[in-house]
């Protein structure tokens, strides 16, 4: 879509752009200047994230154990528009095997064959915890991602085709049309923190 000739409709890059913005705007330096080593991050629309000691506990565990990243997760609710946390396994081009946690957004469920309804009790999908977008991050590790001059600085790029796109045409009229939006997701910073092994850790 274009607003006028050769001017595409541009939308924000999703909350995954937070890491690059934090680097570009000097946020990491500000944290270091205040003696900080880690931070908790939450999606602002998650209104219950700061109503108890969850953030404090998550930060304490992350700092105490020297973790690069931590997720707060909960049991999935049927039909909720939230992603899930999964363990991923992939073979790299150099032949090594990489393992780690990742998040699959609800907009990507069909692509991976994940049901959005209630999974059967015997299904492995029943074990996938929901992503709450409450994170602990080690600041130097997050800064390495945000400072990357590659797609690494915008983790978890997905095409969200479930959004209506609002735009103003060159006559000044506002329109809302079905469309898609490229988004990146803050929790998929985890994709940069995989552990690698020379051989596969799991066999069928």
SEZA-242309 format. One record per residue: residue number from 1; x, z, y of N, C-alpha, C, O in turn; residue in three letters. Coordinates in steps of 0.05 Angstrom, whole numbers. Atoms other than C-alpha are relative to their C-alpha. Example, Ala and Ser with C-alpha at 12.3 -4.5 7.8 and 13.67 -1.06 7.14 Angstrom:
REC:num:n.xx:n.zz:n.yy:ca.xx:ca.zz:ca.yy:c.xx:c.zz:c.yy:o.xx:o.zz:o.yy:residuo
REC:1:18:0:-24:246:156:-90:18:0:24:39:13:24:ALA
REC:2:-16:-1:-24:273:143:-21:-15:14:22:-5:18:44:SER
END
This chain:
REC:num:n.xx:n.zz:n.yy:ca.xx:ca.zz:ca.yy:c.xx:c.zz:c.yy:o.xx:o.zz:o.yy:residuo
REC:1:17:0:-24:0:0:0:18:0:25:39:12:26:UNK
REC:2:-14:0:-25:22:-14:70:-18:8:23:-42:1:22:UNK
REC:3:15:-9:-23:-1:16:136:-2:-23:20:-23:-27:33:UNK
REC:4:-1:24:-15:20:-47:174:22:-17:-12:37:-7:-29:UNK
REC:5:-19:17:14:64:-106:156:28:12:-2:40:21:18:UNK
REC:6:-27:-10:7:129:-83:122:3:30:5:26:40:7:UNK
REC:7:-2:-29:-4:112:-9:134:-16:13:-23:-41:16:-21:UNK
REC:8:15:-12:22:94:25:67:-10:27:7:0:41:25:UNK
REC:9:10:-27:-3:52:87:63:19:19:-14:23:17:-38:UNK
REC:10:-20:-19:11:103:143:53:-12:28:-3:-26:37:16:UNK
REC:11:11:-27:5:85:210:23:24:19:-6:45:10:-14:UNK
REC:12:-21:-19:7:125:274:12:9:-4:-29:-7:-14:-45:UNK
REC:13:-11:4:26:169:274:-49:-7:21:-21:5:22:-42:UNK
REC:14:7:-21:19:135:334:-83:19:24:4:39:22:19:UNK
REC:15:-16:-24:-5:164:404:-87:28:0:-12:44:18:-8:UNK
REC:16:-27:3:12:224:380:-127:21:-6:21:45:-3:16:UNK
REC:17:-18:7:-21:255:358:-61:12:25:13:30:24:30:UNK
REC:18:-9:-25:-12:266:432:-44:30:4:-3:43:15:15:UNK
REC:19:-29:-5:4:337:432:-74:17:-17:19:37:-7:30:UNK
REC:20:-15:17:-19:361:373:-33:-3:9:28:16:10:44:UNK
REC:21:5:-10:-27:328:400:30:16:25:5:27:29:27:UNK
REC:22:-15:-25:-4:360:468:19:29:-5:5:42:9:21:UNK
REC:23:-28:6:-5:428:436:16:3:-14:27:20:-6:43:UNK
REC:24:-3:15:-25:417:387:74:-4:18:24:9:14:45:UNK
REC:25:7:-17:-24:389:442:120:17:26:1:12:43:18:UNK
REC:26:-18:-23:-1:443:494:104:-12:26:-11:-2:48:-4:UNK
REC:27:13:-24:11:397:542:66:18:15:-19:19:40:-19:UNK
REC:28:-18:-14:19:448:556:12:21:15:15:28:38:8:UNK
REC:29:-20:-14:-16:500:573:64:-12:25:13:2:46:14:UNK
REC:30:14:-24:-12:450:620:98:-2:22:-20:3:45:-14:UNK
REC:31:2:-21:21:439:656:32:28:12:-5:30:37:-6:UNK
REC:32:-27:-11:5:515:662:20:8:18:23:21:39:19:UNK
REC:33:-8:-16:-23:525:688:91:-14:28:-1:-4:47:12:UNK
REC:34:14:-25:3:475:743:73:6:14:-27:-9:32:-35:UNK
REC:35:-9:-13:24:511:761:9:-18:-5:-25:-17:12:-43:UNK
REC:36:18:5:22:460:730:-38:12:-18:-22:27:-37:-15:UNK
REC:37:-11:16:22:477:702:-107:-23:-15:-15:-17:-36:-27:UNK
REC:38:22:13:14:408:684:-134:-25:2:18:-25:16:38:UNK
REC:39:25:0:-16:337:672:-109:-24:-4:-19:-21:-16:-41:UNK
REC:40:24:7:14:266:672:-134:-15:-20:16:-15:-19:41:UNK
REC:41:15:21:-13:223:612:-118:-27:-2:-13:-30:0:-37:UNK
REC:42:26:4:11:149:604:-126:-16:-20:16:-10:-25:40:UNK
REC:43:18:20:-14:97:551:-110:-19:16:17:-32:35:7:UNK
REC:44:16:-16:-19:59:575:-49:-30:2:-9:-43:21:-1:UNK
REC:45:28:-1:8:-8:558:-81:-5:19:-23:-28:24:-31:UNK
REC:46:3:-20:21:5:609:-137:-3:27:13:16:41:19:UNK
REC:47:6:-23:-17:-29:666:-102:5:27:-14:9:47:-1:UNK
REC:48:-4:-25:14:-18:718:-157:30:5:-6:36:26:-17:UNK
REC:49:-28:-2:8:57:707:-163:14:24:12:34:34:1:UNK
REC:50:-14:-22:-13:76:763:-115:-17:25:2:-13:42:19:UNK
REC:51:18:-23:-1:21:814:-130:10:23:-18:-2:44:-18:UNK
REC:52:-10:-21:17:62:854:-180:31:-1:1:42:-12:20:UNK
REC:53:-29:-1:0:135:864:-200:13:-24:-14:37:-23:-20:UNK
REC:54:-10:23:15:143:796:-234:25:-12:13:45:-16:0:UNK
REC:55:-22:13:-14:189:766:-181:25:18:-2:47:8:-6:UNK
REC:56:-23:-18:1:233:828:-179:12:2:-28:36:2:-31:UNK
REC:57:-9:-2:28:237:833:-255:15:-26:-7:36:-25:-20:UNK
REC:58:-13:25:6:254:759:-261:27:-3:12:46:-11:-1:UNK
REC:59:-26:1:-13:309:764:-210:20:19:-13:43:12:-16:UNK
REC:60:-17:-19:13:337:826:-243:11:-9:-26:35:-6:-32:UNK
REC:61:-9:11:25:340:794:-311:20:-22:4:41:-24:-9:UNK
REC:62:-18:23:-6:371:731:-283:27:8:9:48:-2:0:UNK
REC:63:-25:-9:-11:425:767:-244:16:17:-21:40:13:-24:UNK
REC:64:-13:-18:20:440:819:-299:13:-16:-22:35:-10:-31:UNK
REC:65:-10:16:22:450:765:-352:15:-24:9:24:-41:-8:UNK
REC:66:-16:23:-10:485:714:-307:-13:-27:-6:1:-46:-13:UNK
REC:67:15:25:6:431:661:-318:1:-20:23:2:-12:46:UNK
REC:68:2:21:-20:429:595:-281:-28:-5:9:-33:-12:32:UNK
REC:69:28:5:-6:354:589:-284:-18:16:-19:-11:21:-42:UNK
REC:70:19:-14:16:294:627:-309:-29:-8:8:-34:-12:31:UNK
REC:71:29:6:-5:219:611:-316:-16:25:-6:-10:40:-25:UNK
REC:72:21:-19:8:162:660:-314:-23:-17:-12:-32:-36:1:UNK
REC:73:20:16:14:111:633:-364:-23:18:-9:-21:42:-10:UNK
REC:74:23:-15:11:44:653:-392:-14:-19:-20:-7:-42:-23:UNK
REC:75:15:16:20:-5:630:-445:-16:-21:14:-26:-17:36:UNK
REC:76:15:22:-11:-38:563:-432:-30:6:2:-41:18:-16:UNK
REC:77:29:-1:-2:-109:561:-406:-11:-28:-4:0:-47:8:UNK
REC:78:11:26:6:-151:504:-432:-10:-14:25:-25:-2:41:UNK
REC:79:9:16:-22:-161:449:-381:14:6:27:7:-7:47:UNK
REC:80:-13:-7:-26:-116:481:-328:20:-22:8:32:-35:-10:UNK
REC:81:-18:21:-10:-77:432:-285:28:12:5:37:15:28:UNK
REC:82:-27:-11:-1:-9:462:-301:17:-12:-22:6:-19:-43:UNK
REC:83:-18:11:20:51:438:-339:7:21:-21:-3:43:-20:UNK
REC:84:-9:-18:22:83:468:-401:30:0:-2:43:-20:5:UNK
REC:85:-29:-2:4:153:492:-416:6:-7:-29:-8:3:-47:UNK
REC:86:-6:8:27:185:460:-477:31:0:-4:46:-1:16:UNK
REC:87:-28:3:7:252:460:-513:5:-30:-5:-10:-42:-20:UNK
REC:88:-6:28:4:283:391:-509:26:-3:-16:45:13:-14:UNK
REC:89:-24:8:15:334:358:-554:5:-29:5:-14:-45:2:UNK
REC:90:-6:29:-3:369:293:-538:29:-5:-7:47:12:-3:UNK
REC:91:-28:8:7:430:255:-561:11:-16:24:-1:-36:33:UNK
REC:92:-12:13:-23:476:235:-504:15:-25:-8:20:-29:-32:UNK
REC:93:-14:24:6:513:169:-499:27:5:-13:38:-12:-27:UNK
REC:94:-26:-7:12:578:205:-518:-2:11:-28:18:18:-40:UNK
REC:95:4:-9:27:547:226:-584:-6:29:-3:-13:39:-24:UNK
REC:96:6:-28:1:538:299:-566:-30:5:3:-45:-12:13:UNK
REC:97:28:-7:-1:471:334:-572:-5:21:22:11:40:25:UNK
REC:98:6:-18:-23:440:368:-511:-27:15:-5:-46:3:-15:UNK
REC:99:23:-17:3:390:425:-513:-6:16:25:13:24:39:UNK
REC:100:7:-17:-23:352:463:-460:-30:1:4:-45:-11:-11:UNK
REC:101:28:-2:-7:286:481:-429:-7:-21:21:10:-28:37:UNK
REC:102:10:18:-20:245:431:-390:-29:5:4:-42:20:-11:UNK
REC:103:28:-2:-6:176:425:-361:-13:-27:-2:-2:-47:10:UNK
REC:104:16:25:0:125:371:-376:-24:5:17:-40:22:11:UNK
REC:105:22:-3:-18:76:363:-320:-26:-9:-13:-26:-26:-31:UNK
REC:106:26:7:12:1:358:-337:-6:-29:3:-21:-41:-13:UNK
REC:107:5:28:-4:1:288:-309:14:-18:-20:8:-41:-23:UNK
REC:108:-16:14:20:50:268:-364:-9:6:-29:4:-4:-47:UNK
REC:109:8:-8:27:12:298:-423:-6:-24:-18:3:-25:-41:UNK
REC:110:7:23:16:-16:231:-447:25:-15:-10:27:-24:-32:UNK
REC:111:-25:14:7:54:200:-446:14:12:-24:26:-2:-40:UNK
REC:112:-14:-14:22:80:253:-494:-19:8:-23:-11:23:-41:UNK
REC:113:19:-6:21:17:258:-537:-9:29:-1:-15:39:-22:UNK
REC:114:8:-28:-2:0:328:-513:-30:1:8:-38:-12:27:UNK
REC:115:29:-3:-7:-74:348:-512:-3:19:23:10:40:25:UNK
REC:116:6:-17:-23:-101:377:-448:-22:21:-7:-25:41:7:UNK
REC:117:20:-19:9:-157:412:-486:12:22:-17:36:25:-17:UNK
REC:118:-10:-22:17:-152:471:-533:14:-12:-25:1:-26:-40:UNK
REC:119:-13:10:24:-99:456:-586:-9:15:-25:-19:38:-23:UNK
REC:120:8:-14:25:-114:472:-659:19:23:-5:42:22:3:UNK
REC:121:-17:-24:4:-88:540:-682:26:-6:-15:46:7:-10:UNK
REC:122:-24:7:15:-38:507:-730:19:-19:14:40:-26:4:UNK
REC:123:-16:20:-15:-11:459:-677:23:14:14:20:36:24:UNK
REC:124:-23:-10:-15:58:469:-648:-6:1:30:6:17:44:UNK
REC:125:7:0:-29:26:454:-580:-12:27:8:-11:34:32:UNK
REC:126:11:-26:-7:-9:522:-584:22:19:9:16:39:23:UNK
REC:127:-22:-18:-7:60:554:-576:12:-7:27:28:9:37:UNK
REC:128:-12:7:-25:78:517:-512:-10:18:23:-35:18:28:UNK
REC:129:10:-17:-22:75:567:-454:-5:-17:25:8:-38:29:UNK
REC:130:7:14:-25:46:546:-387:22:5:20:34:27:22:UNK
REC:131:-19:-3:-22:93:534:-328:-16:12:23:-36:1:32:UNK
REC:132:14:-14:-23:74:581:-271:13:-8:27:3:1:48:UNK
REC:133:-16:6:-25:124:552:-220:9:25:14:9:27:38:UNK
REC:134:-14:-24:-10:156:620:-213:28:-1:-13:30:1:-37:UNK
REC:135:-27:5:10:231:611:-219:20:20:10:17:30:32:UNK
REC:136:-24:-12:-10:296:648:-215:22:-21:0:24:-36:-20:UNK
REC:137:-22:19:0:355:606:-194:26:13:9:27:30:27:UNK
REC:138:-27:-7:-9:430:619:-190:6:-19:23:6:-43:19:UNK
REC:139:-3:17:-24:446:594:-120:22:-21:-2:18:-44:4:UNK
REC:140:-20:21:3:513:559:-135:-8:-22:-19:-2:-45:-14:UNK
REC:141:9:21:19:482:523:-194:-21:-18:13:-20:-42:9:UNK
REC:142:20:16:-13:422:501:-153:13:-17:22:4:-40:27:UNK
REC:143:-13:15:-21:468:479:-97:14:-25:-11:15:-46:2:UNK
REC:144:-13:24:13:507:433:-145:-20:-22:-4:-14:-46:0:UNK
REC:145:21:20:4:441:398:-160:-8:-12:28:-9:-36:31:UNK
REC:146:9:10:-26:418:394:-87:20:-17:15:13:-33:31:UNK
REC:147:-21:15:-14:485:367:-63:8:-26:-14:24:-42:-3:UNK
REC:148:-7:24:15:489:312:-116:-9:-25:16:-31:-26:28:UNK
REC:149:7:25:-14:490:242:-86:-10:-20:-21:-1:-43:-23:UNK
REC:150:12:17:20:448:214:-142:-29:10:-5:-38:28:9:UNK
REC:151:27:-8:6:379:221:-173:-2:29:-10:-23:40:-11:UNK
REC:152:0:-28:9:400:290:-199:-11:18:22:-22:39:15:UNK
REC:153:9:-18:-22:383:319:-130:-30:-1:3:-41:16:18:UNK
REC:154:29:1:-1:310:299:-140:-11:1:-29:-18:-19:-40:UNK
REC:155:6:-2:29:293:326:-210:-29:-4:-6:-47:-1:10:UNK
REC:156:27:2:11:233:311:-252:-18:-20:13:-42:-15:19:UNK
REC:157:17:20:-13:209:247:-220:-21:-10:-19:-16:-19:-41:UNK
REC:158:23:9:16:140:229:-246:-18:-17:18:-17:-15:43:UNK
REC:159:19:16:-15:87:179:-226:-27:13:-5:-38:12:-27:UNK
REC:160:26:-14:2:23:218:-212:-22:-19:9:-26:-25:32:UNK
REC:161:21:20:-6:-35:169:-218:-27:14:3:-47:0:4:UNK
REC:162:25:-15:-1:-87:224:-212:-6:10:29:-22:28:32:UNK
REC:163:3:-8:-28:-84:230:-136:-15:-21:16:-12:-45:10:UNK
REC:164:11:19:-20:-126:199:-81:20:-2:23:31:18:32:UNK
REC:165:-19:5:-22:-83:168:-27:-16:-4:26:-33:-21:27:UNK
REC:166:13:2:-26:-106:179:44:20:-14:20:43:-6:22:UNK
REC:167:-17:14:-19:-79:131:96:-16:-10:24:-41:-12:22:UNK
REC:168:12:11:-24:-94:103:165:9:-29:3:33:-35:4:UNK
REC:169:-8:28:-3:-97:28:173:7:-7:29:6:11:47:UNK
REC:170:-9:7:-27:-73:-11:234:-23:-1:21:-17:-6:45:UNK
REC:171:22:-2:-19:-143:-7:265:-6:29:7:-24:35:23:UNK
REC:172:5:-28:-5:-139:69:264:-20:13:-18:-27:36:-15:UNK
REC:173:20:-10:19:-189:77:207:13:14:-23:33:4:-35:UNK
REC:174:-11:-14:23:-175:129:153:-14:-9:-25:-38:-13:-26:UNK
REC:175:10:9:27:-184:109:80:10:20:-21:32:31:-19:UNK
REC:176:-9:-15:23:-181:147:15:-5:-18:-24:-28:-26:-30:UNK
REC:177:2:19:23:-167:103:-46:14:12:-24:33:27:-21:UNK
REC:178:-15:-8:24:-147:116:-118:28:-12:1:31:-35:8:UNK
REC:179:-28:10:0:-72:110:-124:18:18:-14:10:37:-27:UNK
REC:180:-21:-17:13:-8:138:-150:21:8:20:23:-3:42:UNK
REC:181:-20:-10:-18:48:177:-120:24:8:-16:22:22:-36:UNK
REC:182:-24:-9:13:120:186:-140:6:29:10:6:34:34:UNK
REC:183:-5:-28:-6:134:261:-143:24:10:-15:30:-1:-37:UNK
REC:184:-21:-13:16:192:304:-163:-8:30:-1:-22:40:17:UNK
REC:185:10:-27:5:183:375:-189:23:20:0:44:16:-13:UNK
REC:186:-22:-19:-3:224:436:-172:9:13:-26:33:18:-29:UNK
REC:187:-7:-14:25:221:467:-242:18:-18:-17:32:-8:-35:UNK
REC:188:-17:18:17:255:405:-272:29:0:9:44:-17:-1:UNK
REC:189:-29:-5:-4:320:428:-241:13:8:-26:37:5:-30:UNK
REC:190:-10:-9:27:326:456:-312:12:-23:-15:30:-19:-32:UNK
REC:191:-11:23:14:341:385:-336:30:-4:6:44:-18:-9:UNK
REC:192:-28:2:-7:409:392:-303:17:22:-13:41:23:-10:UNK
REC:193:-14:-23:11:427:455:-342:-1:0:-31:-4:22:-43:UNK
REC:194:1:2:29:428:431:-414:26:9:-12:47:5:0:UNK
REC:195:-24:-8:15:477:460:-465:6:-22:-20:-12:-32:-33:UNK
REC:196:-7:22:18:515:408:-505:16:10:-24:32:29:-22:UNK
REC:197:-14:-7:25:541:412:-577:10:-26:-13:-3:-47:-10:UNK
REC:198:-10:25:13:583:363:-618:-17:-10:-23:-16:-34:-29:UNK
REC:199:18:9:22:531:361:-674:-27:11:5:-31:30:21:UNK
REC:200:28:-9:-4:457:370:-680:-4:28:-10:7:35:-31:UNK
REC:201:5:-28:8:433:442:-683:-24:4:-17:-29:25:-28:UNK
REC:202:24:-2:16:369:427:-719:-3:-25:-17:2:-47:-8:UNK
REC:203:3:23:18:356:383:-779:-29:1:-11:-40:22:-16:UNK
REC:204:27:2:11:288:358:-804:-2:12:-28:-23:12:-40:UNK
END
